[in-house]
Amino acid sequence: LGGVKGFLDHSIALSLKDTKSASARDGEVIVVTCDGSKVFSEVKINGSTQKYPQQQAEDFVKNLLQARAKFPACPA
């Protein structure tokens, strides 16, 4: 719970329209924007990289990609 509170206190907003891809690797969620920037990659809270159980990370990515599919693709 402490990690979640810390994450929420330091959250960022990202438009789904600006999301190019997302993946989960070893419990880490990695989101890539249309311009190629990695978001959430190596997010650190209290000096530790934030990781989740792999299945939860994969479920988050699956839901994010389903929501993202409702918008046009990134401009070429």
BAFIDREN-201367 format. One record per atom (N, C-alpha, C, O): residue in one letter; x, y, z. Coordinates in steps of 0.05 Angstrom, whole numbers, plus 5000, padded with zeros to 4 digits. Example, Ala and Ser with C-alpha at 12.3 -4.5 7.8 and 13.67 -1.06 7.14 Angstrom:
REM residues 2
A526448865156 A524649105156 A526449345156 A528549345169 S525749555142 S527349795143 S525850015157 S526850235161 
//
This chain:
REM residues 76
L501749765000 L500050005000 L501750255000 L501150454987 G503950255015 G505750485016 G506850554988 G507050784981 G507550354972 G508550394945 G506450514927 G507050694911 V503950424930 V501750534914 V501250824921 V500850994903 K501150884947 K500751164955 K502951344945 K502451554935 G505451254946 G507651404936 G507451444906 G508051664896 F506551234892 F506251254863 F504051454856 F504351624838 L501851444870 L499651624865 L500351904871 L499452094857 D501951954891 D502852214898 D504652334877 D505052574875 H505852164860 H507752254840 H506852164812 H508552104795 S504352144808 S503352044782 S503652244760 S504052484765 I503452154735 I503552334712 I501052264695 I499852054697 A500452454678 A498252414659 A499352364631 A501352494623 L498252174617 L499052114590 L496652064573 L494951894580 S496452204551 S494152174533 S494351904519 S496451824510 L492051764518 L492051514503 L492751554474 L493951384461 K491951784463 K492551844435 K495551864430 K496551824408 D497151934451 D499951964448 D501451704456 D503951704457 T500051494460 T501251234467 T501651064442 T499751004428 K504150994437 K504750834414 K504650534420 K503550374405 S505850454443 S505850174451 S506150154481 S506750344495 A505649914491 A506049864520 A506749564523 A505949394507 S508449514543 S509249234548 S509749204578 S510049404593 A509848954586 A510548884614 A512848694613 A512748494600 R514948764628 R517348594629 R518348564658 R519048764670 D518348324668 D519248274695 D517848454715 D519048544735 G515248494711 G513648644730 G513748944727 G512649094742 E515249034707 E515549324701 E513749394677 E513949254656 V512149604679 V510549694657 V512149904642 V513250094654 I512249864615 I513750054598 I511750154577 I510649994562 V511350414576 V509650544557 V511350714539 V513050864549 V510950694513 V512450854494 V510551054480 V508450974470 T511351304479 T509651514467 T510251514436 T512051384427 C508551664422 C508751684393 C511551794385 C512451724363 D512751954401 D515352064395 D517651884404 D519951964401 G517051654414 G519051454422 G520051474450 G521751314458 S518951664466 S519751684494 S518651454511 S516351374507 K520151354529 K519251144547 K518151274572 K519451444584 V515751194580 V514351294603 V513951064622 V513250844613 F514251104647 F513950904668 F516350714669 F516450544687 S518150724650 S520350544650 S522250624673 S523050854674 E522950444690 E524750484713 E523750704731 E525250874741 V521150704737 V519950894756 V521050814784 V520850584792 K522251004797 K523350954824 K521751094845 K521051324843 I521150934866 I519851044890 I521650964914 I522250734918 N522451164929 N524351124951 N526850974942 N527850804957 G527751034918 G530250914909 G530050644896 G532050534887 S527650524896 S527250254885 S525550274860 S523550414859 T526350124839 T524650104815 T522049984822 T521849764834 Q519850114813 Q517150014819 Q516549784801 Q516549804776 K515949554813 K515149314798 K512549204810 K511849264833 Y511149054794 Y508648934802 Y508748634796 Y510448554781 P506948484807 P506748204799 P506448194769 P504848354758 Q507848024755 Q507848014726 Q504948004714 Q504348144695 Q503247844726 Q500547824715 Q499048084717 Q497548164699 Q499348234739 Q498048494742 Q499148694722 Q497648844710 A501748684717 A502948864698 A501848804670 A501248984654 E501648544663 E500648464637 E497648534634 E496848624613 D496148514655 D493248584655 D493048894650 D491348974635 F494649044664 F494649334660 F495249404631 F493849574619 V497349284620 V498149334592 V495849254573 V495249404554 K494649024578 K492448934561 K490149134561 K489149204540 N489349234584 N487249424586 N487949684573 N486349814560 L490449774577 L491350024565 L491250004534 L490350184521 L492249784523 L492249744494 L489449724483 L488949814461 Q487549604498 Q484849584489 Q483549864488 Q482149934469 A484150024508 A483150304508 A484450464486 A483150634473 R487050424482 R488550574461 R487450514433 R487550684416 A486450274428 A485550184402 A483150354392 A482550344368 K481850494410 K479550654402 K480350914389 K478551054379 F482850984388 F483851234377 F485451184352 F486450964348 P485751394335 P487451354311 P490351294319 P491251364341 A491751164301 A494551094305 A496251344307 A495351564298 C498651324318 C500451544319 C500951644290 C501151484272 P501251914287 P501852014260 P504651914251 P506451884267 A504851874226 A507351764214 A509451974211 A511651924202 
//
